[in-house]
Amino acid sequence: MTQQSGRKIGGPLLKVQGISLSFGGVKALSDVSFEIRQHEILAIIGPNGAGKSSMLNVINGFYHPQSGTVTYKGATRKQMQPHEAAEQGIARTFQNIALFKGMSTLDNIMSGRLLKMKVNFFLQALYWGPAQREEIAHREVVERIIDFLEIQAIRKTPVGKLPYGLQKRVELGRALAAEPDLLLLDEPMAGMNVEEKEDMCRFVLDVNEEFGTTIALIEHDMGVVMDISDRVVVLDYGRKIADGVPDEVRANKDVIDAYLGVSH
């Protein structure tokens, strides 16, 4: 991974425009529009069932909206498959940890390098020449990520034996192994204790600052959101009700009403 010193928020890396998504008669998203700017940390917040995870699933191709478009790196599309999103630099972690529980930390993170592997299957099977050199190069990237996330002591441990907070860190490592331009984090600190949350906040900020990675995250802890986000988008019942810097959003009456459960 190439490190960059400092960061400067740029123009839009991704725009969602007029996104509407329904499952049968249930509307998950209704005419939602916002942008994610280069090098920023954008938080997407809202009460349970607001449509936050559905929006991430639209961005990386797991869900296909009935209307609206997503513009990424200047290219506008209505639909994209998850493998295409990955190839174009969008990586994702999940609300429910999706790791290979029987594999080691190192091998789980190594699996994030699959799209970067160019040598054909025959040479990989022989582990000879170009395949061996490529394996060594990918392993070096993974070892740097392990050092960065301070998980050297568990590099050979099967992830199924790790505590929850460390599994979340391994999942972040696997996403970083793809060297994404846009990193989508779905509740990266859910279920963590205070110390684990502080560690994860530090890693998210370091990824953003040192690698220049643009980050969009879903998070319920408002203290975390206000501390690490450059901007906040608020969804409620599938609609966007606020979009701005943390202090503006915190003072927004619609946001306060949504979180207090005021009737609509």
N, C-alpha and C positions, 0 to 999 in steps of 0.2 A: 504494500500500500504506500502510495506517495504522500508524504506529509506536506502540508502547507502551513506556513506560519500566519496566524491570525485569519480573519475572514472579512468579507465585505458582502452584504446582502445585495443581490443583483435583481435583474428583471424576472418575470415569471418563468419558472421551469415547467410548471404544469398548470393548466386551467381546466376546471370542470364548469360546464355551462349548461344550465337548464336540465340537470340530471333528475329524471323521475324513474323510480323502480318500484314495481309491485309484485307481490306473490299472491296470485289469486285476487281476492278482494282486499288484501292488506297492502297499504301503501307504506313502503319502507323509506322512500325518499320522494320528495315533491319539489320539483323545480329548483334544485340546489345549484348555486354557482359560487365559486371562490377560486383563488389561485394560491399556488405554493411557489414562493420566490427562491431563487438560487441562494444556497448557503444559509437559509434561515431554519429555525426550529418553529414549526407550526403545530399548535395543539388543537385537536378536535375534541370538544367536550360536549356534554349533555347528559340528561338523566338516562337511566336504563331504557332501552327500546327507542332511543332517539334516532337511530340509523347510522351510528358512527362506524361500526364494523362493516356495515353494508357499503358505506362510501369507500372504505379502503378496498373492499372486494371489487368494486366497480373500477377503481384506479388501476388495479393490477390484473384485471381480466377474469376474476373468478365469477363475477356477476355481469350480465349484459343488460344495461338499462333499456326501458321501452322508449325513452326519448332523452335527448341531450347528447352532448359530445365531450370528449376529453382531448385536450391538446397538450402534447408532451414533446418538448424540444422542437416546437414549431410545427409538428405534424398533428393534424386533427383526425380523430377516429371516433367511431361509435362503438366498435367492438374490438377487443384485442384478447388473445389467449394468454394465459399465465406464462407460458414459456417464451412468448414474444416480449412480454413485459420484462422478464428476467434478462433476456438477451439485450434489451435496450437500456438496462441499468437500473431497474426497479427491483429492490429486495424487500422482503417482508418477514416479520415475526408475527406469531399468532397469540390470540387470547389464551387458548389452551395449548400448552407446549407441544410442539410437533417434532420431536427428536427420535432418533433410532436408539431406543433404550438399551439394547444389548451391545451397542458399539461404544468405543471409547470416546472421550472428549475430542481427542485429536482427529479420529476418523469422522466424527460428526461434522467438525469444522471443515475437514478436507472435502466432505461431500458438497460443500458450498462452492468448490472450485470446478465442478463438473463442466459448466458451460465455458470455462476458460481452457479446457483441455482440447488440443488440436490434433494430437497424434492418433492415427487410426487404431481400431480395436485390435487388429492382428499384432501390431508392434507393442501395444499395451500388454497383450497377453504374454508376449515373449519377454517383456520388460528388458528391452535391448535398445541400445543406441539412443535415438531421439526420445523414445518413451521414457528411458531412464533419466535422461537429462530434464525432460519436462516434469517428471515426478519430483525430482530434487528441487526444481524451481518452485513448484506449487507448495511443496512441504516447507520451504523457507518462508513463503508468505504466511502460511498457517502458523508456523512457530512464532512469527512476529505478532500475529493476532493474539496468540496465547499469552505472550509476554505483555502485550498491551492491556489485556483484560485481567492480568495477574492471576492466571489459573494454571501456572506451571505444575503445581503439586497434584493436579487432577488430570493431567494430560492423558494418562493411560487408564483412567478409571472409567468403567462403563457408566454412562450418564444416568441409567436407571437407578444407580446406587447413590446418586448425588442428592443433596437437599434441594428444595424447590428453587431457592434463590440462585444457586450455582447453575442449575439447569437453565434458568432464564438467561444467565450470562453466556452459557454455551450456545444457546439459540441465537443470541446477539452475535456471537463470534461467527457462527455459520453464515448469517446474513452478511456480515462484513467481508467474509471470504470471497464473495461475489464482486467486491469492489464497486458497490452501487453508487450511482449519482443521486438517487432518491431512495431513502430508507423509510419504510412504513413500519411503525411500531404499534402493535395493538395491545394496549395495557401492559407495558413492559415491567411495571412495578406492582401489579396486582398480586395480593397475597404475601407481600414481603413485609418484614419487620422494618423498624426505623433505620437500622444500620444498613440493611440490604438496599433500602430505597436510596439512602445517601450515596452508596457505592454506584448504583445504577445511574443516578443523576449525574454523577461525576463522569462516568463512561460516555453517556449520551452527549454531554457538553464537550468532552474531549474528541469524540468522533466528529462532531460538527466543526470544532475549531481546528483541530490538527489535520484532518483529512479533507475538510471542505465539503463534507457530505450534507446534502439537504435532508432534513428530517421532518416527517409528519407523524405525530404520535397521538394516540388516544389515551387519556389518563383521567382517573376519577379523583385523584388527590389534588385538590385545588392549590394547596401549598406548593406542590411540585410544579403544577402548571404555571403559576404566577412567578415562580423563581427561575425557570429555565426557558420559557417560551418567548419568542420575539413577537408572535401574533397568536391570536386565539379565534377559532371559528366555533360557534355554538349552534348545535342542532337540537331541536325539540319536536317530537312527533314527526320526524322526517323533513322538517323545514329548517332553513337557516334563520336564526333570530338575531344573531350578532356576529360581527367580524371586525377585529381591531386589536390594538395593543392591550396587554393584560389589564392595565388600570382602567381603560375605557370599558372593557367587557365586565370587569368586576362591579362597576357602577351602573351597568345597564339594567333598567327596570324589568325588561322582558326576561333577562337572564335570572335575575333575583326571583321573579315570579315562578319561572320554570323549576328552579331548584327547591323552592319552598312549597311547590305543589299547588300554586294558586290556580283556580279553575280557568279553563280557556273558554 
